[in-house]
Amino acid sequence: MILQSGCATLRAIEEKDADLLLSMINDPYIDRMTTGLHLPLTLEQEITWIKGYKNDMHNIRLMIELSNQKTIGLISLTDINLVHRTGEYGIKTSAPIQDRITNDVFDASIALINFAFFELGLN
């Protein structure tokens, strides 16, 4: 699934994203801003997770790729409940300022939220 809005394209997670995902998981600053128990992972563990991960109707995790071809992070819609029409939105980004584009996170958020509201019918 590919979603787009403005400068942001949301695409499936691929093995080439392992280094970025690993750096975000192991970053103590990002860890403090996210929920759950986070333990340090190895590159091998991250690649194993990527190979086994599949988006489904309960959890959708997508990479944020910009029009400048830079991948800046991960955006997610998790704990999707189609009966109650709810889900949890999350975003993690980590990119040097020179790789960023004005409104990149806003555009990524609009793409996912439009999908959640208009395709999945969430509230």
N, C-alpha and C positions, 0 to 999 in steps of 0.2 A: 504494500500500500504506500503510495506517495501522496502527500498532502502539500499544498503550496499556498502561501500568502505573502505578498510583498517580496522581500529579499530572501525569505526562508522556504526551504523545502524540507519536509519531514520524510525520512526514508527508513527502511528496515536497518536493524543493527547488523553489521558485517564484521568479519574477523579483523579487517583493517582498522576498526574502531577500538580494538583492545587496549592500545596504549593510552588513548584519551580516557576511556572508561576507567582503566586502572588508576590513572593519575587522579581522577575525581574521587574514586572510592577511597583511596589512601590519603587524600588531602584532609588534614585535621580541621581546616577552616570550613570546608564544605561539609564535612562530617558533623560539625556542631550545628549546622543549619538544617539538617535533615533528620528524619525520625528513624527509629529502629536501632538495633544493635549493629554496629559496623566494626568488623574486624579486618585487619590488614589482609590483603589478598596478593597472590603471586600472579605473574603474567599467565602462567599455565592454568591456574584456576579460572582466571577471567576468560581465557579462550575456551575452556571447557564449558563455562556458563553460556557464552555466546553461541557455541555450536548446539547446545541443547535448548536454547530459548526460542519460543514461538509465540507470536502475538495471538491472542484469542479473544473471545467475547468478555473476558473478565479482566484482562490486563493487556494494555497496549503501550509498548515502549518504542520510541522512534528517535533516530539521530537528527540533530538540527544541522543541516548543511546550507550554507549561504550562497548567494549568487556569485560570490568571488571564489567559489569552490572550497572554502574552508569549512571544516566541521567544528562546531563550537560547543556541543554538548548533547544532552539527552532530555527529552520531554516525555512525560508519561501520563496515561489515564489508567488508574488501577482501581481495584475493588469495584469494578463496574457491576451494577445490579440493574438489569433491564426491567425487572418487576417494579422496583421502587424508583427507577429512572435516575440513579445516582452514580457517582464515581468520584475518585480523588485525583486531582490534577497535581503534577509535580514537574519541576524543571531543575536541571543541574547544568551549569555552563562553566567552562574553564578555557579561556583562549586569550592570547595576547591582544592588547588593544588594537594593534595594527591588522589583526585578522577579523575584527568586528565591523559591523555596518550599523549605522544609526537605525534604531527600532528593530533590530534583529530578533530579540527575545519577544517583543510585542507581536511581530509578524508570526513567529513560530506559535505563540500562544493563540492567536486568532485562528490559525489553521487548525489546531487541535480542538479548540473550543467549538468552532463551526462544525467540525466533524461530530463532536460529542452531542451537540444540540440538534443539528439538522439531519445527520445520518443515523445516529443511535437513538435520538429522541430523549436524551437525558435532560434533566432540569438543572 
